[in-house]
Amino acid sequence: MTERNPRPRATPHGPPATPHEAQAPSPGADPGSCVMALAHFLPYQLAVAAEAVSRSVAGVYAREFDLARDEWRVLAALGETGEMNTKAAQLQTTLDKVQASRAVARLERKGLLCRQPDENDRRNHILRLTEDGCALYREVVPRVRSVERELLGALEPGERAALERTLARLQERAAAVAAGPAPATHRQRASRN
């Protein structure tokens, strides 16, 4: 679960520590210890960075275009693909079923999206942007890309390429870790006996 408003917290020994100011665990620390420096915990660091980046972009689509984060994600996914079913929209936007359903309903009420039953799967709908939805998408994209350029301006071109490679590798590894160990093959089981 990501923290909604990650702010540096006061430490018992002084002022608030940011991830860069917090001390890493000492090299001689007991690896079995239950103490962990949250500021150096990768999932936390990624969540804090993602939240900060997301908030900076949300300033554009929320203030200027009255779109919630989930609405923007669905609008962006459909603007990129043209159409998709609700299940694909969920996967592409990383929204859960309820979040995606509510975002789709709000976009439909705003006249930005239309949905029709999916003939291949009655539990699904085919989603498409309306003319107004396409127009809004074309208006929002240059603004959010501008914020993206501003954010990436903090990185040298080589750093940006390294970041993209690193994020791709982390996502791949996280998927493998989440999947758990591969089941042992027949040969592996036999060699254990």
N, C-alpha and C positions, 0 to 999 in steps of 0.2 A: 504494500500500500504506500503510495507516495504521500509525503507530507504536503498539505495544502499551501502552507505559507512558510517555506523553509527559511528561517532567519538564523543568523549566528546566535548561539546560546552562550550565556555566561558560563565560564568554567569555574570550578571551585577555587582555582588559583589566580583568577584575574578576569580580564575583559572577555567579551565574546570571541570565540575562535571561528574563523572561516576555514574551509577545507585546506586552504593553503597555509594558514597560520597554525592549525592544530598539529600537535606533535604525533608522529607515527609511533606505534608501539616500539619499545626498546628492543634491540636485537636479541638480548638475553631473556626476554619475557617468556614465561611458561606458555608453550603453544596450547596447552590444555586449559588455560585460564578462561574464565567466562567473561573477561573484560574485553571490550572491543572499542576501538576508536571509530565511531560512526562516520566521522568526516573522511575516513580513509577506506570505508566499505564501498566497493565498486557500485553495487546497486543503488546505494544512497547518492553517491556522486553523480551517477547518470540521471537519477530522478530529479535531483536539484537542478542540474544543467538543463534537462528537458523542460522542466517547469519554467525556468527563467526564460528560455528561448520561446516557449509557447506563449508566455505572458506578453513578451515583446511583440509577437506577431498578432496576438489576440487584440492588442490595442488598435490594430487596423480594422480587422473584420468585425469586431464588436462595436467600437465607437463609430466608425465611419459607415458601416453597412448593416448594423443591428443584427449580426449573426452570432449565435452561440458557437462555442468550439465544436460541438458535435455536428451542428448544421453545416459549418464551414467544411468539416472533413467529408461529409456526404456530398456537398456541392462540388468540392474539389475532385473527389473520386469520379463523379459523374461527368464533370467537365473534361476530365482526362480521357475517359473511356467511351462516353456517349450514352451508354446504357449498361445496366447490370441488374442482376437480381438482388434481392435483399440480403441473402446469405453472402454473396460476393462482396456487397457493400460493407457488411459487418467485418469480414476478413480484411479488406483493404484499408478500412478506417481504424482498425483495432478497437472498435466499439463493441460492447456486449450487445446482446439481443435487445434488451430494453432501451439502452441508449440509442441504438440505431433506429429502432422503431419510433421512438419519440421524435428524433431529429427528422426522420422522413415525414412524420405526420405534421410537424411544424412547417417544414418546407412546402408541403402540399397545401397547407392552409394559407401560406403566404403567396401561393401561386407560382412557386419557383420550380416545382417538381410535379410530375404526374406518375401515377403507378397503375399498372394493369395486372390482372392475375397472370401468373406464369402457367402456360398450358402444360408444361412438362412437370410441374411440381405445384400442386394446389396450395401448399403452405407458403409459397414464395410469391413475390410480386416482381414484375419487371419495372425498373425505375428509369426515368428519363427526365432531363431538365426541360422545362418549358422555354419558350422564347425569352420570357423575363428572366428565367434562371440562367440561361446561356449569356444573356446581356450582363447580368450581375457578375457571373463568373469572369467574363472578359474585363470587367471593371475592377474586380478585386485582385486578380492575379498580378498585374503590374505593381500594385501597392505592396502586396506581401512579398513579392520578389525583391522589391526595393529594401524592405526590412531585412530580408535574408542577406542581400549584398552588404548591408551595413554591418550585420553580425559577423559575416565572414571576413569583413575588412580587418578584423583582429588577427587573422591568420595569413601567413605567407602562402603562396600557391602550393609549395611542397607540403606545408602543414595541412592544408585543406585536403590534398590528395591522400596524405597519410591518415587523416581523420576518417575519410570515407572508407578506406581499406580496413582500418581498425574497427569501425562500427560494423561493417559487413562481417568481419571475422567474429566479432563478439556475438552478433545475432545468430550466426551459424552455430557457434559453440553453445550458446544458450539453448537453442532448439535441441541440440544433441543431448545436453545435460538434462533438459526437461523430459526428453523421451526416455531417459534412464538407460541402464546398460542393455546392450543388445542381448537377446536370449542366446544362451550357449548353443552351439551347433552340436550335432550328434557326435562328431569327432572330438570336440572339446569335452563333452560329458564322458565319453569312453576313456579318454586319457586320464581323467581324474580317478577312475576306478582301478 
